[in-house]
Amino acid sequence: MVEHITGMLALIGVLSLLCQWVGWKLRLPAILPLLLCGLLLGPGLGVLDPDEIFGDLLFPIISLGVAVILFEGALTLNFKEIKEHGRMMTHLVTIGAFITWACIAPAAHYLLGFDWAIAMLFGALVVVTGPTVIVPMLRTVKPKSNLASILRWEGIVIDPIGALLAVLVFEYIAAAADPTTHVLNALGLTLLLGFGLGAAAGFLTGIAIRKNVFPHYLRNTAVLTIMLGIFVGSNILQEESGLLTVTVMGIWLANMRGVDIADILEFKETLTVLLISALFILLAARLDSGAMLDLGFGGLGVLLVALFIARPLSIWISGLGTNLSSKDKWFLSWVAPRGIVAAAISSLFAIKLESVGLEGASSIVPLVFLIIIGTVVIQSLTAGRWAAFLGVKEGLNQGVLIFGASKFSRELALILISKNIKVILADNNWDNIRQARMVNIPVYFGNPASEHASNYMDLSGIGRVLVISPYRQLNPLVIFHFQDLMGTEKVYGLNNADSASARHQLSESYLKRLCLFGENISYAKIATLMAKGAVLKITNITENFTFAHFKKRYGETAMPLVYLTKEGKVKVFSGVEAIVLPVGIELISLLPQEAQDQAVIQRAVDDEADRKTKALVEADAKVAAEARVVREAQEAQLRAIEKSRRKKEELALFEVDEKARLLAEKATLVQQKTSELSNKLTEQEVVKKTAKDQHAATPVDDATRDTVCELKTGEEPKVV
């Protein structure tokens, strides 16, 4: 029997890891393979029977596991972050949660006949979504950055809020179910212990962390132990008050000033992944498939209400007064998968309520699992197509995640941000993160390859990862993690290998990625250059100032880092590809002090050359101007000569024409005189003929004969 229990525990652990890996590899919420595994081992094959294996220990195991899950979720509920992520997210976790609760609870009451108390508890349980199901879906769908941020932060913040609501409803039901205790007294004591003891425990634990009461290696263990102790102590003082107490304790720690809970969160995150995986397999194995089928059309109706009424109504009412478009709201209305927290808390509450004989408590778990399966499966399969249909998918992911927030990384990030490129700086060094925050650079404090980062770091719009950190043990983990997530061509790291012997200890696939900015560029080299006064500079590469001009000015020590195309694409230099730069880009480079000095000298040489060239140009222009003046004078003289010649020709032509006219006139006069003379002669001939005829007819005396003779000779007749 002992060997059987040991074997089952080992099997659950191995299968938990395998299911988490399958979900990560297939980009699916891990809840799906965990659910299938639990159903297969339990109702399917009958291999795993949690009640038989654990017996009376099952309830304490689930109870402690849920306490840890709620405490870890509450540690993420920072009220400042709620305000920072906009009105829509604030409305969703308050107004939207209430609307969802108000819609689903009546549906469970009227469609399935649940008692109002059970219906209200069920409505509170399915309010939560959770980052463990939202984040893998967002990676596949890739909606616009603002929509991804809203959904991601809703899942993070609503976990503790929904859990707190469910705990309060459960406490009310549990108090009302106790016939020996007055309802108000029991509920009042529960609330007093939950809020009072939880706040006191959170405050005292925060003081202990702030004053370093515990050594660093005991801090996480101490906080976990204190939390479990407070949980058990609260339950002893008032039954079932422990969940509320640890939730309030976590919220208090998360919002207490001067308390660094990053290490605690990382530890709780690892523990929570293990607990969630194991618990979900156990809970799914306990699930009665017949009970889920018995829900029938009523259960399907509740699922449809959650999908098509509760979620759209909460989104559209919460979206009033925001800048979201109708397409954005329609997309948000379709994405609200329920997660593991709902399953774990519902199973715990069902066991507790069944123990007090509350009717209908056994139906909570199958209905919650039906909602989980329905929302996760349906929305996972359709959200991508819905986003594409609405046109709310993210464009080309040109953002950059930089691991290592050194001075060099901060200055590079500021330049990229000024060019509207999304940048996130991640680092384990708080001082680096603090300085980045001071200049308004988005940051993530911690390991970017952790599960916590997967849930809480907004990678929407991020298309490449640059590992620029001195953490040689952590760098390979980050590179391999994001290679699997984004592809090998999107992840680069600096070559931080020490020697040939060290290089042989590294895998070839990892070494191929150690070519960021060049094959021999290491973090130490960049840090040394920055310490010696190197600066980052943006240079416009144009037809007049090509990359050849850039190299001539700054020399071979200048280090090209990144360039931005006209289309807004980001190209990162590596030692894999030859540097061939087109024109019309913006080049970001690191200029060591030598390059800056050479640039000063080269600029002076270029200025002197430009001055001489300018002087030569001016002299040539002066000579050309003088030549132009001479040429213009010569042309003017030629034009004057030509004009004079034309005038002479015109005058000569005029004289010829005038002479011709005069000759023509004289000829006309001569012709006229000739004509007149001819006419006169003709008349004389006529007169002569007439006279002759008369003379022939009449005798002529001497006087007449003389007259005729005179006329013949042309002499005037003499008068006698």
Backbone hydrogen bonds, N-H to C=O, Kabsch-Sander energy under -0.5 kcal/mol:
donor,donor_aa,acceptor,acceptor_aa,energy
5,I,1,M,-2.4
6,T,2,V,-2.6
7,G,3,E,-2.7
8,M,4,H,-2.4
9,L,5,I,-2.4
10,A,6,T,-2.5
11,L,7,G,-2.6
12,I,8,M,-2.7
13,G,9,L,-2.1
14,V,10,A,-2.6
15,L,11,L,-2.8
16,S,12,I,-2.2
17,L,13,G,-2.0
18,L,14,V,-2.5
19,C,15,L,-2.8
20,Q,16,S,-2.1
21,W,17,L,-2.3
22,V,18,L,-2.6
23,G,19,C,-2.5
24,W,20,Q,-2.1
25,K,21,W,-2.8
26,L,22,V,-2.6
27,R,24,W,-0.6
28,L,23,G,-2.6
30,A,132,T,-0.5
32,L,29,P,-1.7
34,L,30,A,-2.0
35,L,31,I,-2.4
36,L,32,L,-2.6
37,C,33,P,-2.4
38,G,34,L,-2.5
39,L,35,L,-2.7
40,L,36,L,-2.3
41,L,37,C,-2.6
42,G,38,G,-2.5
44,G,39,L,-2.7
45,L,40,L,-3.0
46,G,42,G,-1.6
47,V,41,L,-1.4
48,L,41,L,-2.4
49,D,47,V,-0.5
53,I,49,D,-2.3
54,F,50,P,-2.7
55,G,50,P,-0.6
55,G,51,D,-1.3
57,L,54,F,-2.4
58,L,55,G,-1.3
61,I,57,L,-2.4
62,I,58,L,-2.6
63,S,59,F,-2.8
64,L,60,P,-2.9
65,G,61,I,-2.4
66,V,62,I,-2.7
67,A,63,S,-2.0
68,V,64,L,-2.2
69,I,65,G,-2.3
70,L,66,V,-2.8
71,F,67,A,-2.4
72,E,68,V,-2.6
73,G,69,I,-2.2
74,A,70,L,-2.5
75,L,71,F,-1.7
76,T,72,E,-0.5
76,T,73,G,-1.1
77,L,74,A,-1.6
78,N,76,T,-1.7
79,F,77,L,-0.6
82,I,78,N,-1.4
83,K,79,F,-1.6
84,E,80,K,-2.0
85,H,81,E,-1.0
85,H,82,I,-0.6
86,G,83,K,-1.2
89,M,85,H,-0.6
90,T,86,G,-1.7
91,H,87,R,-2.8
92,L,88,M,-2.3
93,V,89,M,-1.9
94,T,91,H,-0.8
95,I,91,H,-0.6
96,G,91,H,-3.0
97,A,92,L,-0.9
98,F,94,T,-2.0
99,I,95,I,-2.5
100,T,96,G,-2.5
101,W,97,A,-2.3
102,A,98,F,-2.8
103,C,99,I,-1.6
104,I,100,T,-2.5
105,A,101,W,-2.0
107,A,103,C,-1.2
108,A,104,I,-2.5
109,H,105,A,-1.9
110,Y,106,P,-3.0
111,L,107,A,-2.7
112,L,108,A,-1.1
113,G,109,H,-0.8
114,F,108,A,-1.7
119,A,115,D,-3.0
120,M,116,W,-2.6
121,L,117,A,-2.0
122,F,118,I,-2.8
123,G,119,A,-2.5
124,A,120,M,-1.9
125,L,121,L,-2.0
126,V,122,F,-1.8
127,V,124,A,-1.0
128,V,125,L,-0.7
133,V,130,G,-1.1
134,I,130,G,-1.6
135,V,131,P,-2.1
137,M,133,V,-0.9
138,L,134,I,-2.4
139,R,135,V,-2.0
140,T,136,P,-1.2
141,V,137,M,-2.7
142,K,138,L,-2.7
144,K,392,V,-2.1
148,A,144,K,-2.6
149,S,145,S,-2.3
150,I,146,N,-2.0
151,L,147,L,-2.4
152,R,148,A,-2.5
153,W,149,S,-2.5
154,E,150,I,-2.1
155,G,151,L,-2.2
156,I,152,R,-1.8
157,V,153,W,-2.8
158,I,154,E,-2.7
159,D,155,G,-0.7
161,I,157,V,-1.3
162,G,158,I,-3.4
163,A,159,D,-2.4
164,L,160,P,-2.6
165,L,161,I,-2.4
166,A,162,G,-2.7
167,V,163,A,-2.6
168,L,164,L,-2.4
169,V,165,L,-2.5
170,F,166,A,-2.7
171,E,167,V,-2.9
172,Y,168,L,-2.0
173,I,169,V,-2.4
174,A,170,F,-3.4
175,A,171,E,-2.3
176,A,172,Y,-2.5
177,A,173,I,-1.8
178,D,175,A,-1.1
181,T,178,D,-0.8
186,A,182,H,-2.4
187,L,183,V,-2.8
188,G,184,L,-2.9
189,L,185,N,-2.5
190,T,186,A,-2.2
191,L,187,L,-2.6
192,L,188,G,-2.5
193,L,189,L,-2.8
194,G,190,T,-2.9
195,F,191,L,-2.8
196,G,192,L,-2.4
197,L,192,L,-0.5
197,L,193,L,-1.5
198,G,193,L,-0.9
198,G,194,G,-1.0
199,A,195,F,-2.0
200,A,196,G,-2.4
201,A,197,L,-2.8
202,G,198,G,-2.4
203,F,199,A,-2.6
204,L,200,A,-2.7
205,T,201,A,-2.4
206,G,202,G,-2.2
207,I,203,F,-2.3
208,A,204,L,-2.2
209,I,205,T,-2.2
210,R,206,G,-2.8
211,K,207,I,-2.3
212,N,209,I,-1.2
213,V,208,A,-2.7
218,L,215,P,-1.4
219,R,215,P,-0.8
219,R,216,H,-0.8
220,N,216,H,-0.5
222,A,218,L,-2.8
223,V,219,R,-2.5
224,L,220,N,-2.4
225,T,221,T,-2.5
226,I,222,A,-2.8
227,M,223,V,-2.5
228,L,224,L,-2.4
229,G,225,T,-2.6
230,I,226,I,-2.8
231,F,227,M,-2.3
232,V,228,L,-2.5
233,G,229,G,-2.8
234,S,230,I,-2.7
235,N,231,F,-1.8
236,I,232,V,-1.9
237,L,233,G,-2.2
238,Q,234,S,-2.7
241,S,238,Q,-1.7
245,T,241,S,-1.8
246,V,242,G,-2.5
247,T,243,L,-1.8
248,V,244,L,-2.3
249,M,245,T,-2.3
250,G,246,V,-2.2
251,I,247,T,-2.1
252,W,248,V,-2.4
253,L,249,M,-2.2
254,A,250,G,-2.2
255,N,251,I,-1.3
256,M,253,L,-1.0
259,V,256,M,-1.0
260,D,258,G,-0.6
261,I,259,V,-0.8
265,L,261,I,-2.9
266,E,262,A,-2.2
267,F,263,D,-2.2
268,K,264,I,-3.0
269,E,265,L,-2.5
270,T,266,E,-1.8
271,L,267,F,-2.3
272,T,268,K,-3.1
273,V,269,E,-2.3
274,L,270,T,-1.7
275,L,271,L,-2.6
276,I,272,T,-3.5
277,S,273,V,-2.2
278,A,274,L,-2.5
279,L,275,L,-3.2
280,F,276,I,-2.4
281,I,277,S,-1.8
282,L,278,A,-2.2
283,L,279,L,-3.2
284,A,280,F,-2.7
285,A,281,I,-2.0
286,R,282,L,-1.4
287,L,283,L,-0.6
287,L,284,A,-0.6
289,S,287,L,-0.8
291,A,288,D,-0.6
292,M,288,D,-1.5
293,L,289,S,-2.0
294,D,290,G,-2.0
295,L,291,A,-0.6
295,L,292,M,-0.8
296,G,293,L,-1.2
298,G,295,L,-0.9
299,G,295,L,-1.3
300,L,296,G,-1.7
301,G,297,F,-2.5
302,V,298,G,-2.1
303,L,299,G,-2.1
304,L,300,L,-2.3
305,V,301,G,-2.3
306,A,302,V,-2.3
307,L,303,L,-2.2
308,F,304,L,-3.2
309,I,305,V,-1.8
310,A,305,V,-3.0
311,R,306,A,-1.3
313,L,309,I,-2.1
314,S,310,A,-2.3
315,I,311,R,-2.3
316,W,312,P,-2.6
317,I,313,L,-2.0
318,S,314,S,-2.1
319,G,315,I,-1.9
320,L,317,I,-1.3
322,T,319,G,-1.9
329,K,325,S,-2.1
330,W,326,S,-2.3
331,F,327,K,-2.1
332,L,328,D,-2.5
333,S,329,K,-1.9
334,W,331,F,-1.6
335,V,331,F,-0.5
335,V,332,L,-0.9
336,A,334,W,-0.7
343,A,339,G,-1.1
344,A,340,I,-2.9
345,I,341,V,-2.7
346,S,342,A,-2.2
347,S,343,A,-2.1
348,L,344,A,-2.0
349,F,345,I,-2.8
350,A,346,S,-2.5
351,I,347,S,-2.0
352,K,348,L,-2.1
353,L,349,F,-3.0
354,E,350,A,-2.5
355,S,351,I,-1.4
356,V,352,K,-0.8
357,G,354,E,-1.2
358,L,353,L,-2.3
361,A,358,L,-1.4
363,S,360,G,-1.2
364,I,361,A,-1.3
365,V,361,A,-0.5
367,L,363,S,-1.6
368,V,364,I,-2.7
369,F,365,V,-2.6
370,L,366,P,-2.0
371,I,367,L,-2.2
372,I,368,V,-2.5
373,I,369,F,-3.0
374,G,370,L,-2.7
375,T,371,I,-2.6
376,V,372,I,-2.4
377,V,373,I,-2.4
378,I,374,G,-2.0
379,Q,375,T,-1.8
380,S,376,V,-1.9
381,L,377,V,-1.8
382,T,378,I,-1.3
383,A,379,Q,-2.4
386,W,382,T,-2.4
387,A,383,A,-2.5
388,A,384,G,-2.2
389,F,385,R,-2.6
390,L,386,W,-2.2
391,G,387,A,-1.1
392,V,387,A,-2.2
394,E,142,K,-2.8
398,Q,396,L,-1.2
399,G,461,G,-2.8
400,V,422,K,-2.8
401,L,464,R,-2.4
402,I,400,V,-0.6
402,I,424,I,-3.0
403,F,401,L,-0.6
403,F,466,L,-2.3
404,G,402,I,-0.8
404,G,426,A,-3.5
410,R,406,S,-2.6
411,E,407,K,-2.4
412,L,408,F,-2.4
413,A,409,S,-2.6
414,L,410,R,-2.3
415,I,411,E,-1.8
416,L,412,L,-2.3
417,I,413,A,-2.8
418,S,414,L,-2.0
419,K,415,I,-0.8
419,K,416,L,-0.8
420,N,417,I,-2.0
421,I,416,L,-2.2
422,K,420,N,-0.5
424,I,400,V,-2.1
425,L,442,P,-2.4
426,A,402,I,-2.6
426,A,424,I,-0.5
427,D,444,Y,-1.8
430,W,428,N,-0.7
433,I,429,N,-2.0
434,R,430,W,-2.9
435,Q,431,D,-2.2
436,A,432,N,-2.0
437,R,433,I,-2.4
438,M,434,R,-1.7
439,V,435,Q,-0.7
439,V,436,A,-0.8
440,N,437,R,-1.9
441,I,436,A,-2.1
444,Y,425,L,-2.4
446,G,427,D,-2.0
446,G,444,Y,-0.9
450,S,447,N,-1.8
454,S,450,S,-1.8
455,N,451,E,-1.6
456,Y,452,H,-2.5
457,M,453,A,-2.5
458,D,456,Y,-0.6
459,L,457,M,-1.0
462,I,459,L,-2.0
463,G,399,G,-2.3
463,G,461,G,-0.5
464,R,399,G,-1.2
465,V,490,K,-2.7
466,L,401,L,-2.7
467,V,465,V,-0.5
467,V,492,Y,-2.8
468,I,403,F,-2.3
468,I,466,L,-0.9
472,R,470,P,-1.4
475,N,471,Y,-2.6
478,V,474,L,-2.1
479,I,475,N,-2.7
480,F,476,P,-2.8
481,H,477,L,-2.2
482,F,478,V,-2.2
483,Q,479,I,-1.9
484,D,480,F,-1.8
485,L,481,H,-1.1
486,M,482,F,-3.1
487,G,482,F,-0.6
487,G,483,Q,-1.8
490,K,487,G,-1.3
491,V,488,T,-1.0
492,Y,465,V,-2.3
493,G,513,R,-3.1
494,L,467,V,-1.6
495,N,521,I,-2.2
496,N,494,L,-1.4
503,R,499,S,-2.2
504,H,500,A,-1.6
505,Q,501,S,-0.5
505,Q,502,A,-1.2
506,L,503,R,-1.5
511,L,507,S,-2.3
512,K,508,E,-2.0
513,R,509,S,-0.5
513,R,510,Y,-1.0
514,L,511,L,-1.3
515,C,513,R,-1.5
516,L,493,G,-2.3
517,F,573,F,-2.6
518,G,515,C,-1.7
521,I,518,G,-1.1
522,S,520,N,-0.6
526,I,522,S,-2.1
527,A,523,Y,-2.9
528,T,524,A,-2.4
529,L,525,K,-2.4
530,M,526,I,-2.6
531,A,527,A,-2.2
532,K,528,T,-1.5
533,G,530,M,-1.4
534,A,529,L,-2.5
535,V,591,L,-2.0
537,K,589,S,-2.4
539,T,587,L,-2.7
541,I,539,T,-0.6
541,I,585,I,-2.3
542,T,540,N,-0.7
542,T,545,F,-2.0
550,F,546,T,-1.9
551,K,547,F,-2.6
552,K,548,A,-2.1
553,R,549,H,-2.3
554,Y,550,F,-2.7
555,G,551,K,-2.1
558,A,555,G,-0.9
559,M,590,L,-2.6
561,L,588,I,-2.7
562,V,588,I,-1.7
563,Y,571,K,-2.4
564,L,586,E,-2.3
565,T,569,K,-2.0
568,G,565,T,-1.6
571,K,563,Y,-2.5
571,K,569,K,-0.5
573,F,561,L,-2.6
575,G,515,C,-1.8
580,V,578,A,-0.9
584,G,541,I,-2.9
585,I,541,I,-1.0
586,E,564,L,-2.1
587,L,539,T,-3.4
587,L,585,I,-0.5
588,I,562,V,-3.5
589,S,537,K,-2.3
589,S,587,L,-0.6
590,L,559,M,-2.8
591,L,535,V,-3.4
591,L,589,S,-0.6
596,Q,592,P,-2.1
597,D,593,Q,-2.7
598,Q,594,E,-2.8
599,A,595,A,-2.3
600,V,596,Q,-1.9
601,I,597,D,-2.4
602,Q,598,Q,-3.7
603,R,599,A,-2.5
604,A,600,V,-2.2
605,V,601,I,-2.8
606,D,602,Q,-3.0
607,D,603,R,-2.7
608,E,604,A,-2.7
609,A,605,V,-2.9
610,D,606,D,-2.7
611,R,607,D,-2.6
612,K,608,E,-2.9
613,T,609,A,-2.8
614,K,610,D,-2.7
615,A,611,R,-2.7
616,L,612,K,-3.0
617,V,613,T,-2.5
618,E,614,K,-2.8
619,A,615,A,-3.0
620,D,616,L,-3.0
621,A,617,V,-2.4
622,K,618,E,-2.5
623,V,619,A,-3.0
624,A,620,D,-2.7
625,A,621,A,-2.0
626,E,622,K,-2.8
627,A,623,V,-3.1
628,R,624,A,-2.1
629,V,625,A,-2.2
630,V,626,E,-2.7
631,R,627,A,-3.0
632,E,628,R,-2.4
633,A,629,V,-2.4
634,Q,630,V,-3.0
635,E,631,R,-2.7
636,A,632,E,-2.1
637,Q,633,A,-2.9
638,L,634,Q,-3.0
639,R,635,E,-2.2
640,A,636,A,-2.4
641,I,637,Q,-2.9
642,E,638,L,-2.9
643,K,639,R,-2.3
644,S,640,A,-2.9
645,R,641,I,-3.1
646,R,642,E,-2.8
647,K,643,K,-2.3
648,K,644,S,-2.7
649,E,645,R,-3.0
650,E,646,R,-2.6
651,L,647,K,-2.9
652,A,648,K,-3.4
653,L,649,E,-2.8
654,F,650,E,-2.4
655,E,651,L,-3.0
656,V,652,A,-2.9
657,D,653,L,-2.9
658,E,654,F,-2.8
659,K,655,E,-3.2
660,A,656,V,-3.1
661,R,657,D,-2.5
662,L,658,E,-3.1
663,L,659,K,-3.3
664,A,660,A,-2.7
665,E,661,R,-2.9
666,K,662,L,-3.3
667,A,663,L,-3.3
668,T,664,A,-2.6
669,L,665,E,-2.7
670,V,666,K,-3.6
671,Q,667,A,-3.1
672,Q,668,T,-2.6
673,K,669,L,-3.5
674,T,670,V,-3.6
675,S,671,Q,-2.7
676,E,672,Q,-3.2
677,L,673,K,-3.7
678,S,674,T,-2.9
679,N,675,S,-2.8
680,K,676,E,-2.8
681,L,677,L,-3.2
682,T,678,S,-2.7
683,E,679,N,-2.5
684,Q,680,K,-2.9
685,E,681,L,-3.1
686,V,682,T,-2.4
687,V,683,E,-2.8
688,K,684,Q,-3.6
689,K,685,E,-3.2
690,T,686,V,-2.7
691,A,687,V,-3.1
692,K,688,K,-3.4
693,D,689,K,-2.9
694,Q,690,T,-2.6
695,H,691,A,-3.3
696,A,692,K,-2.6
697,A,693,D,-1.5
698,T,694,Q,-2.1
705,R,701,D,-2.2
706,D,702,D,-2.0
707,T,703,A,-2.2
708,V,704,T,-2.7
709,C,705,R,-2.4
710,E,706,D,-2.7
711,L,707,T,-2.5
712,K,708,V,-2.3
713,T,709,C,-2.4
714,G,710,E,-1.5
715,E,710,E,-1.9
720,V,718,K,-0.6
